[in-house]
Amino acid sequence: MRQLISWISIFLVACEMSAQRQLQFQVKVDSRLGNESFIPGESVTNELDTILCSNLLIYVGSFMLRSKGVEVAHWPLDYFLVDFSDTTTTSFELPMKSEIDFDEVSFLLGVDSLLQVDGPHGGSLDPVEGMYWTWQNGYIYAKVEGTSNRSSDAKHTFVWHLGGYRTPLNAAVRCSLPCDRQMLRMEIDWLPLFKFFELTTQHHVMSPSVSAVHAMQMLKSGLRAR
Amino acid sequence: MRLHVFIATVASIAMLMAFTLGTTQWVEVPGGWPEPVYPFSKNVVTREKVDLGRVLFYDPILSRDSTISCESCHSSYVAFTHIDHAVSHGIGDRIGKRNAPSLMNLAWQQSFMWDGAINHLDMQALAPITNPLEMDEELPSVLRKLRAQDHYHFLFQRAFGDTTINTERMLKSIAAFLVTLVSSNSKYDRMMRGEALFTDQEKKGYHLFREHCNACHTEPLFTNGGFSRNGIPEDPVLRDLGLFEVTKQSSDSFLFKVPTLRNVAYSKPYMHDGRMKRLSEVLAHYGTLRERGIGLNNTLDSLPSLSSDEQVDLVAFLLTLSDSAFVMNSAFGYPREIIQSLAKH
């Protein structure tokens, strides 16, 4: 009996040590509009106008670690829906098998096109999340909704649902940021997007289009590592 | 050791057989047909899943006010289309802009809807459920309503091994039912199997069909799965641009999915907006494209003018594509026996 207890104790200690050793690559995403924090429910006034965002969500995934341009780790099927009104979604972790050296993190803003011709998915990619066009297959990669003084809409609203997986309207963009630690803290600056869309005419974009493709490129240009 | 190898071999063969039966038992590939494109390995079709999908297909709970089911626009007795409706009416008698397509042999289809907007059969049901002109419901609400029904807990448990009700399971169950809708027992099929003979008129029609129609409405599915211009003028109210609506490529303007002609006699009216009530109108349209000087930059440009006799012969052949066993198949109809068995539980 004593021997059995000893074995169980050794097993539990081994499990705990193993758990402690479990490596994670951590990602934290912040949202900004220029120099200001930008989250739903808080208005931001800048040189352009006053903007109040009501919904701000974006898919990030297919993270990849690279060392001198060579892939050393990849999570191709892990996607995260970052909802800036919910702080539990703005940071997440990816399990690492071992300690590895890397100098760059690469990831998709959006969802890989191959996953979008593969039937239904669960988790963050479940269409129930409201980030899926049901009338025409495909994920909405970024949902930006709110009000702006500049919007010519009767209620001064803007609704930008950016997505599209079919060539040449595939709007997902692969981005890279320098990173050599097991934590990436990145900012998405939405200001380039607000400068790109002419709110007097483009206050509603809700289907795959050339504009959506360019808009996602604008989001890429607004990324930076902290 | 030898015994272990033997047992492992037998077990492997048994597993392989179980998998094969699981994928093919409910969807037999008719002789001479190509292999289905539906990925059965990712949604193994079982009786339990088909039963659940069939109950969902006939349940108006999928619509916002529980008045419209999938069956409302896809009735089994008319090859799963909406008889006598140019375009379907959905919730609150709202009118859509396209003719409800017939549903059959879907495991062989690569894309769905007249404009190919849906790329996977599993995802198809989401479109009508959320379309404000059809069922006008939201996905979270559908799942909430299903979870509130005891009999769905039972049906999901039976189909998937536990009572979790989620989007993926709901969609895969509906797809599992849809892939069982195989129509392959028309007079044409029986003729091909040597079990029936065409009349002289049907034979003439078949020859004309082979010569002029088969490029797009290719045997044995009677569609090539592609998109084509049909030469009918744009409806100024509906303003439907077809495939362009999805791809935004100007070259795709007015391209519509080539529908199957199987069971075409049941699926009137015709064309993507249902503007033609009779097959004879369709034949008269295609048969006079040349004399009306309508060029479409597709195979229809080589279609000669068809005499009225030839048009009648073609219609006679098209009628041989009617599969009464398919439309009368009780396994595809309202799931009365499943509902009754649920009542006993």
Interface residues (C-beta under 8 A of the other chain):
Chain A: Q116 V117 D118 G119 P120 H121 G122 D126 P127 V128 G130 Y132 T134 W135 Q136 N137 R166 L169 P208 S209 V210
Chain B: P39 K42 N43 A117 I118 N119 H120 D122 M123 L126 A127 I129 T130 N131 L139 P140 L143 N166 T167 E168 L171 K172 E245 V246 T247 K248
